[in-house]
């Protein structure tokens, strides 16, 4: 049973109060040498796994021609407010440039955009000057999936560009193949900086006064955050492969600036590649069909009453959604559940991976018979953890069903033309998406969604009659109502 938890930055040397513990050079020349590979621990990582050295002098000439972002070392920054538009542009450009230079190359690295909301959060965190941040329980739910990088240094000893470069240089101590840092080294700031699915960035800095003199706090916030752990082991920050080869459907474009070594996944210019049947109307802004009465399905290709004893009837699926504590096709069975069969627990929810294969609706009924639903993936955190877990599962994949056709897994998402959108089994609107590049694409036949092994377990729309393994989910409210039995 895995219990994923975010790796807390302050406890792993990434918090504002820990930056001064490591002796960083204070002059530009020494800082430049730190970018070129002058690190007495670099021998701990095989040469083939080290990121290629990059030209720090070119980096500084390109970005530090702006005195607002790279003032002389003798002129400490005293900017206490939000970073200027020029500074924010330079910082997000630097992040994208460094993300395009990871080694081995990243197949799913997303382009970052600046977020004023995250910048305000980063500025507020920097103003704490190393004091403990608010506890997760007091933070709004939407803000709990924010990742953090922070550094506290003597005022005027480094610029923000240098600080971000120091974070990236931690990558020399990181082995992507082993998914771990070298002994006695810290790589958490590097892995957050190059976390593939972190697509929003905001940074702030603050001048702090104290008994030790003037210090400067540098903080960047990332959304969605990264550095998640499963069974005490951090998930790799990105998928290895050809640049942009594993972009999801929502970011299927490939962005590459003149100073980038590789491409970054971005929102495509023209995502619609479909047509509607049976006189359905295509909504070009959402790329979904609006079906006439009597038709359903992603492309209006399907024509469509069950008594629900303890539940409600969903016309779109011609099936019941059971009340908590009940299961079966008509929600008439009070369920008992062996809690020890959870394969993963994420934020209090229980996830079970089947060993047998079934059609989409067969899998839906089997999960419902146990008092749960097919898995609903509603955040990047859950997607990352499930993809990591299933990827490791492939090496010891034991399937009990002889009719097993693929290495893919059903989740509880189907297209509903009456709603003109994909919907979860419970009827909830799909607010998060992780479709693989070019998906959905099954031209009227693929209304059910699977986690596709060949696309790093991103989503693919598939014929519902395909036999896949599946993932059942049991939420906290289900767990509280389970009948433990005699």
C-alpha positions as CSV (number, residue, x, y, z in Angstrom):
1,X,0.0,0.0,0.0
2,X,1.6,3.3,-1.1
3,X,1.0,6.5,0.7
4,X,2.1,9.4,-1.5
5,X,3.1,12.5,0.2
6,X,4.6,15.7,-1.0
7,X,8.3,16.1,-0.1
8,X,8.3,19.2,2.1
9,X,10.8,21.6,0.8
10,X,12.1,23.0,4.1
11,X,13.0,19.6,5.5
12,X,15.0,18.6,2.4
13,X,17.1,21.7,2.1
14,X,14.8,23.7,-0.2
15,X,13.2,26.1,2.3
16,X,14.1,29.7,2.8
17,X,15.8,29.0,6.0
18,X,18.3,26.4,4.7
19,X,19.9,28.2,1.7
20,X,22.6,29.8,3.8
21,X,23.7,26.4,5.2
22,X,25.6,25.7,2.0
23,X,28.6,28.0,1.3
24,X,27.9,29.6,-2.1
25,X,30.5,31.8,-3.8
26,X,29.5,35.5,-3.6
27,X,31.2,36.8,-6.7
28,X,30.1,36.4,-10.3
29,X,33.2,34.6,-11.4
30,X,32.9,31.9,-8.8
31,X,29.2,31.5,-9.5
32,X,30.0,31.0,-13.2
33,X,32.4,28.2,-12.3
34,X,29.6,26.4,-10.4
35,X,27.6,26.3,-13.7
36,X,30.5,24.7,-15.6
37,X,30.7,21.6,-13.6
38,X,33.1,22.5,-10.7
39,X,31.6,20.3,-8.1
40,X,33.6,17.8,-6.1
41,X,30.6,15.3,-6.0
42,X,29.9,15.1,-9.7
43,X,31.9,11.8,-9.9
44,X,29.0,10.1,-8.0
45,X,26.8,10.2,-11.1
46,X,27.9,8.3,-14.2
47,X,29.0,10.6,-16.9
48,X,26.3,9.4,-19.3
49,X,23.6,10.5,-16.9
50,X,24.9,14.0,-16.2
51,X,23.2,16.9,-17.8
52,X,25.4,18.5,-20.5
53,X,27.2,21.6,-19.3
54,X,25.6,24.8,-20.5
55,X,27.2,28.2,-21.2
56,X,26.7,30.3,-18.1
57,X,28.5,33.2,-19.7
58,X,26.0,33.2,-22.6
59,X,23.2,32.9,-20.1
60,X,24.4,35.9,-18.3
61,X,25.1,37.9,-21.4
62,X,21.6,37.1,-22.7
63,X,19.6,37.7,-19.6
64,X,21.7,39.9,-17.4
65,X,21.9,42.8,-19.9
66,X,18.9,44.0,-17.9
67,X,20.2,45.7,-14.7
68,X,16.8,45.3,-13.0
69,X,17.3,41.5,-12.9
70,X,21.1,41.3,-12.6
71,X,22.4,44.3,-10.7
72,X,26.1,44.4,-9.8
73,X,27.1,42.3,-6.7
74,X,27.9,45.5,-4.9
75,X,24.4,46.9,-5.3
76,X,22.0,44.8,-3.1
77,X,18.5,44.5,-4.4
78,X,15.9,46.2,-2.2
79,X,12.8,45.5,-4.3
80,X,10.1,44.5,-1.8
81,X,7.1,44.5,-4.2
82,X,6.0,42.1,-7.0
83,X,8.5,41.6,-9.7
84,X,8.2,43.8,-12.8
85,X,6.8,42.6,-16.1
86,X,10.3,42.6,-17.5
87,X,11.7,40.6,-14.5
88,X,8.9,38.0,-14.7
89,X,9.4,37.6,-18.4
90,X,13.1,37.0,-18.0
91,X,12.5,34.5,-15.2
92,X,9.9,32.4,-17.0
93,X,12.1,32.5,-20.1
94,X,15.0,31.2,-18.1
95,X,12.9,28.4,-16.6
96,X,11.8,27.4,-20.1
97,X,15.3,27.5,-21.4
98,X,16.7,25.3,-18.6
99,X,13.7,22.9,-18.9
100,X,14.6,22.4,-22.6
101,X,18.2,21.4,-21.6
102,X,17.6,18.5,-19.3
103,X,19.4,15.2,-19.9
104,X,18.2,12.7,-20.8
105,X,15.8,14.6,-23.0
106,X,12.2,15.0,-21.8
107,X,9.3,13.6,-23.8
108,X,6.6,15.4,-21.9
109,X,8.2,18.6,-20.6
110,X,5.6,21.4,-20.7
111,X,6.2,25.1,-21.5
112,X,5.8,27.4,-18.4
113,X,3.7,30.5,-18.3
114,X,3.8,33.3,-15.7
115,X,1.1,33.4,-13.1
116,X,0.4,36.7,-11.2
117,X,-1.5,34.7,-8.6
118,X,1.5,32.4,-7.9
119,X,3.8,35.5,-7.9
120,X,1.7,37.0,-5.1
121,X,1.9,33.7,-3.1
122,X,5.7,33.5,-3.7
123,X,6.1,37.2,-2.6
124,X,4.1,36.4,0.6
125,X,6.3,33.3,1.3
126,X,9.5,35.3,0.7
127,X,8.3,37.9,3.2
128,X,8.3,35.2,5.9
129,X,12.2,35.4,5.7
130,X,12.6,31.7,6.6
131,X,9.8,31.6,9.2
132,X,7.6,28.4,9.0
133,X,4.9,28.6,6.3
134,X,1.2,28.1,7.2
135,X,0.3,24.5,7.8
136,X,-1.3,22.6,4.9
137,X,-4.6,22.3,6.8
138,X,-5.0,26.1,6.8
139,X,-4.2,26.5,3.1
140,X,-7.1,26.5,0.5
141,X,-7.5,23.1,-1.2
142,X,-6.6,24.6,-4.6
143,X,-3.3,25.9,-3.3
144,X,-2.2,22.7,-1.7
145,X,-0.8,21.4,-5.0
146,X,1.7,24.2,-5.4
147,X,5.4,23.4,-5.4
148,X,8.0,25.6,-3.9
149,X,11.7,26.4,-4.4
150,X,13.3,28.9,-2.0
151,X,16.7,30.2,-1.1
152,X,17.9,32.6,1.6
153,X,21.3,34.3,0.9
154,X,23.3,37.4,2.1
155,X,21.8,40.5,0.5
156,X,23.5,41.4,-2.8
157,X,25.5,38.1,-3.0
158,X,23.4,36.8,-5.9
159,X,20.7,37.7,-8.4
160,X,17.5,35.8,-9.1
161,X,19.1,34.5,-12.3
162,X,22.0,33.1,-10.4
163,X,19.8,31.5,-7.8
164,X,17.7,29.7,-10.5
165,X,21.0,28.6,-12.1
166,X,22.1,27.2,-8.7
167,X,18.8,25.2,-8.5
168,X,19.3,23.8,-11.9
169,X,22.9,22.9,-11.2
170,X,21.6,20.4,-8.5
171,X,20.8,18.2,-11.5
172,X,24.4,17.2,-11.7
173,X,23.8,15.2,-8.5
174,X,20.5,13.6,-9.9
175,X,20.3,10.2,-11.6
176,X,17.2,10.0,-13.8
177,X,17.6,6.3,-14.4
178,X,17.7,5.6,-10.7
179,X,15.2,8.3,-9.8
180,X,17.4,9.5,-6.9
181,X,19.9,12.0,-5.8
182,X,23.5,11.3,-5.0
183,X,24.3,10.5,-1.3
184,X,24.4,13.5,1.0
185,X,23.2,15.8,-1.8
186,X,20.0,17.8,-2.3
187,X,18.2,17.7,-5.7
188,X,14.7,18.7,-4.7
189,X,14.9,22.2,-6.2
190,X,16.2,20.8,-9.4
191,X,13.4,18.2,-9.7
192,X,10.8,20.8,-9.0
193,X,12.3,23.2,-11.6
194,X,12.1,20.5,-14.2
195,X,8.9,18.8,-13.1
196,X,7.3,18.1,-16.5
197,X,3.6,18.9,-15.6
198,X,4.4,22.1,-13.7
199,X,3.1,24.7,-16.2
200,X,2.6,27.8,-14.2
201,X,5.3,29.9,-12.4
202,X,5.4,32.8,-10.1
203,X,8.3,34.2,-8.1
204,X,9.1,36.8,-5.5
205,X,11.9,38.1,-3.4
206,X,12.2,40.0,-0.1
207,X,14.9,41.9,1.8
208,X,15.1,40.6,5.3
209,X,16.9,42.2,8.3
210,X,18.0,40.3,11.4
211,X,20.7,39.6,13.9
212,X,22.9,38.1,11.1
213,X,22.6,41.2,9.0
214,X,20.6,41.7,5.8
215,X,19.5,38.6,3.9
216,X,17.5,38.2,0.7
217,X,14.8,35.6,0.3
218,X,14.2,34.2,-3.2
219,X,11.0,32.1,-3.7
220,X,9.3,30.5,-6.8
221,X,5.9,28.8,-6.7
222,X,5.0,26.1,-9.3
223,X,1.6,24.8,-10.3
224,X,0.8,22.0,-10.4
225,X,3.5,21.2,-7.9
226,X,5.8,18.2,-8.0
227,X,8.3,16.2,-5.9
228,X,5.6,13.6,-5.0
229,X,6.7,10.4,-3.3
230,X,5.4,6.8,-3.4
231,X,6.6,4.4,-0.7
232,X,9.2,6.9,0.3
233,X,10.6,7.2,-3.3
234,X,10.3,10.3,-5.4
235,X,8.6,10.0,-8.8
236,X,10.9,10.9,-11.7
237,X,10.2,14.5,-12.7
238,X,9.7,13.8,-16.4
239,X,9.4,11.0,-19.0
240,X,12.6,10.2,-20.9
241,X,12.2,10.3,-24.7
242,X,12.3,12.4,-27.9
243,X,11.3,16.0,-27.3
244,X,7.5,16.5,-27.4
245,X,6.9,12.8,-28.1
246,X,4.6,12.3,-25.1
247,X,2.7,15.6,-25.0
248,X,-0.9,15.3,-23.9
249,X,-3.8,16.4,-26.1
250,X,-4.3,19.7,-24.3
251,X,-0.7,20.7,-24.9
252,X,0.1,18.8,-28.1
253,X,2.0,21.7,-29.7
254,X,5.8,21.7,-29.6
255,X,7.4,25.1,-28.6
256,X,11.1,25.7,-29.3
257,X,12.7,29.1,-29.0
258,X,16.0,30.1,-30.6
259,X,18.0,29.4,-27.4
260,X,16.3,26.1,-26.5
261,X,18.0,22.7,-26.8
262,X,14.7,20.8,-27.2
263,X,11.0,21.4,-27.5
264,X,8.4,22.0,-24.8
265,X,4.7,20.9,-24.9
266,X,2.3,23.8,-25.4
267,X,-1.4,24.4,-26.3
268,X,-1.8,23.7,-30.0
269,X,-2.9,26.2,-32.5
270,X,-5.7,24.1,-34.1
271,X,-6.8,21.1,-31.9
272,X,-10.0,20.1,-33.7
273,X,-9.6,17.0,-35.9
274,X,-13.1,15.5,-36.1
275,X,-16.7,15.5,-37.6
276,X,-20.1,14.7,-36.2
277,X,-22.5,12.0,-37.5
278,X,-26.3,11.9,-37.7
279,X,-26.6,15.7,-38.2
280,X,-24.7,16.5,-35.0
281,X,-23.2,20.0,-34.7
282,X,-19.5,20.5,-34.0
283,X,-18.6,23.1,-31.4
284,X,-15.3,24.3,-32.8
285,X,-14.3,26.0,-29.5
286,X,-14.6,22.8,-27.5
287,X,-14.1,20.2,-30.3
288,X,-17.2,18.3,-29.2
289,X,-20.4,17.3,-30.9
290,X,-23.9,18.6,-29.9
291,X,-26.1,15.6,-30.8
292,X,-29.8,15.7,-31.9
293,X,-32.5,13.9,-29.8
294,X,-32.2,10.2,-29.8
295,X,-28.4,10.1,-30.3
296,X,-25.4,10.0,-28.0
297,X,-21.7,9.2,-28.1
298,X,-18.7,11.4,-28.8
299,X,-19.6,11.6,-32.5
300,X,-23.4,11.2,-32.1
301,X,-23.1,7.6,-33.4
302,X,-25.0,5.7,-30.7
303,X,-28.8,5.3,-30.3
304,X,-30.1,4.9,-26.7
305,X,-34.8,1.9,-17.7
306,X,-33.3,0.4,-14.8
307,X,-34.8,0.5,-11.3
308,X,-32.3,1.9,-8.8
309,X,-33.1,0.7,-5.3
310,X,-30.5,2.7,-3.4
311,X,-29.2,5.2,-6.1
312,X,-30.1,7.3,-9.0
313,X,-30.6,6.5,-12.7
314,X,-28.2,8.1,-15.3
315,X,-29.9,8.2,-18.7
316,X,-26.6,8.9,-20.5
317,X,-25.2,5.5,-19.4
318,X,-28.5,3.6,-19.0
319,X,-27.3,2.6,-15.6
320,X,-27.5,3.4,-11.8
321,X,-25.1,5.4,-9.7
322,X,-25.3,3.8,-6.2
323,X,-25.7,5.6,-2.9
324,X,-22.7,5.2,-0.5
325,X,-22.6,1.8,1.1
326,X,-24.6,0.0,-1.7
327,X,-23.5,-1.8,-4.9
328,X,-24.7,-4.0,-7.7
329,X,-26.4,-3.3,-11.0
330,X,-29.6,-2.0,-9.2
331,X,-27.8,-0.7,-6.1
332,X,-29.7,-3.3,-4.0
333,X,-26.7,-4.9,-2.3
334,X,-25.2,-3.6,1.0
335,X,-21.5,-4.0,0.4
336,X,-18.7,-5.2,2.6
337,X,-15.1,-4.2,1.8
338,X,-11.7,-5.7,2.7
339,X,-9.8,-2.5,3.2
340,X,-6.4,-4.3,3.0
341,X,-6.8,-4.7,-0.8
342,X,-6.0,-1.0,-1.5
343,X,-3.0,-0.7,-3.9
344,X,-2.7,3.0,-3.4
345,X,-4.0,5.6,-1.0
346,X,-4.0,9.2,-2.3
347,X,-5.4,12.0,-0.2
348,X,-7.5,9.6,1.8
349,X,-9.0,7.8,-1.3
350,X,-8.4,4.1,-1.9
351,X,-7.4,2.9,-5.4
352,X,-7.5,-0.8,-6.4
353,X,-5.9,-2.1,-9.6
354,X,-7.6,-5.2,-11.1
355,X,-5.8,-8.3,-12.1
356,X,-8.5,-9.3,-14.6
357,X,-9.7,-7.6,-17.8
358,X,-13.2,-6.6,-18.8
359,X,-15.1,-4.2,-21.0
360,X,-15.7,-0.7,-19.8
361,X,-19.2,-1.3,-18.6
362,X,-18.2,-4.7,-17.2
363,X,-15.4,-3.0,-15.2
364,X,-17.9,-0.3,-14.1
365,X,-20.3,-2.9,-12.7
366,X,-17.5,-4.7,-10.9
367,X,-16.3,-1.6,-9.2
368,X,-19.9,-0.7,-8.3
369,X,-20.5,-4.2,-7.0
370,X,-17.7,-3.5,-4.5
371,X,-19.2,-0.2,-3.4
372,X,-16.9,2.0,-5.4
373,X,-16.6,3.6,-8.9
374,X,-14.1,3.5,-11.7
375,X,-11.3,5.8,-10.9
376,X,-11.8,9.6,-11.2
377,X,-8.6,11.5,-11.9
378,X,-9.2,15.1,-11.0
379,X,-5.7,16.5,-10.4
380,X,-2.2,16.3,-11.9
381,X,-1.0,14.8,-8.6
382,X,-3.3,11.8,-8.9
383,X,-2.4,11.4,-12.6
384,X,1.4,11.5,-11.8
385,X,1.2,9.0,-9.0
386,X,-1.0,6.5,-10.9
387,X,1.2,6.7,-14.0
388,X,4.3,6.1,-11.9
389,X,2.7,3.2,-10.1
390,X,1.4,1.5,-13.2
391,X,4.7,2.0,-15.0
392,X,6.5,0.1,-12.2
393,X,3.7,-2.5,-12.3
394,X,4.5,-3.3,-15.9
395,X,7.7,-5.1,-15.0
396,X,5.8,-7.6,-12.8
397,X,2.5,-7.6,-14.6
398,X,0.5,-10.7,-13.8
399,X,-2.9,-11.0,-15.5
400,X,-5.4,-13.7,-14.5
401,X,-7.7,-13.2,-17.5
402,X,-6.6,-15.1,-20.7
403,X,-8.6,-12.7,-22.9
404,X,-6.4,-9.8,-21.7
405,X,-5.9,-7.7,-24.9
406,X,-3.9,-4.6,-23.8
407,X,-1.7,-3.2,-21.1
408,X,-4.2,-0.3,-20.6
409,X,-6.5,0.5,-17.7
410,X,-10.1,1.8,-17.7
411,X,-10.9,4.9,-15.7
412,X,-14.4,6.2,-15.1
413,X,-14.6,8.8,-17.9
414,X,-17.0,8.7,-20.9
415,X,-18.2,11.2,-23.5
416,X,-21.8,12.4,-23.1
417,X,-23.1,14.2,-26.2
418,X,-26.2,15.4,-24.3
419,X,-23.8,17.3,-22.1
420,X,-21.4,18.0,-24.9
421,X,-18.5,16.9,-22.7
422,X,-16.7,14.1,-21.1
423,X,-18.2,13.1,-17.7
424,X,-17.1,11.0,-14.8
425,X,-19.2,7.9,-13.9
426,X,-20.8,10.0,-11.0
427,X,-21.9,12.6,-13.5
428,X,-19.4,15.2,-12.5
429,X,-17.9,17.4,-15.2
430,X,-14.3,16.7,-16.3
431,X,-12.2,19.7,-15.1
432,X,-8.8,18.1,-15.4
433,X,-7.5,16.4,-18.5
434,X,-4.4,14.3,-19.5
435,X,-5.2,13.0,-23.0
436,X,-2.2,11.8,-24.9
437,X,-1.0,13.7,-28.0
438,X,-3.6,13.4,-30.8
439,X,-6.3,12.1,-28.5
440,X,-9.2,11.8,-28.4
441,X,-9.4,10.5,-32.0
442,X,-11.5,7.4,-32.3
443,X,-14.0,9.0,-34.8
444,X,-17.3,7.9,-33.3
445,X,-16.3,4.6,-31.7
446,X,-14.1,5.6,-28.7
447,X,-16.4,7.0,-26.0
448,X,-14.7,5.4,-23.1
449,X,-11.3,6.5,-21.6
450,X,-8.3,4.3,-20.7
451,X,-4.9,5.0,-19.3
452,X,-2.7,4.0,-22.3
453,X,0.6,2.3,-21.5
454,X,2.3,3.3,-24.8
455,X,1.6,7.0,-24.0
456,X,3.1,6.9,-20.4
457,X,-0.4,6.2,-19.1
458,X,-1.9,9.4,-20.4
459,X,-5.5,9.1,-21.6
460,X,-6.9,7.6,-24.8
461,X,-10.5,7.3,-25.9
462,X,-11.2,3.7,-26.8
463,X,-14.1,1.4,-27.9
464,X,-16.0,0.5,-24.8
465,X,-16.1,-3.2,-25.8
466,X,-12.3,-3.4,-25.5
467,X,-11.2,-5.6,-22.6
468,X,-8.8,-3.8,-20.3
469,X,-7.8,-4.0,-16.7
470,X,-9.3,-1.3,-14.6
471,X,-8.9,0.9,-11.5
472,X,-11.6,1.1,-8.8
473,X,-11.7,4.1,-6.5
474,X,-13.3,4.3,-3.0
475,X,-13.6,7.9,-1.6
476,X,-13.5,8.8,2.1
477,X,-17.3,8.9,2.2
478,X,-17.4,5.4,0.9
479,X,-14.9,4.1,3.4
480,X,-16.8,5.6,6.3
481,X,-19.9,3.6,5.3
482,X,-18.3,0.2,4.6
483,X,-19.9,-2.7,6.4
484,X,-17.0,-4.4,8.2
485,X,-19.0,-7.6,8.5
486,X,-19.3,-10.0,11.5
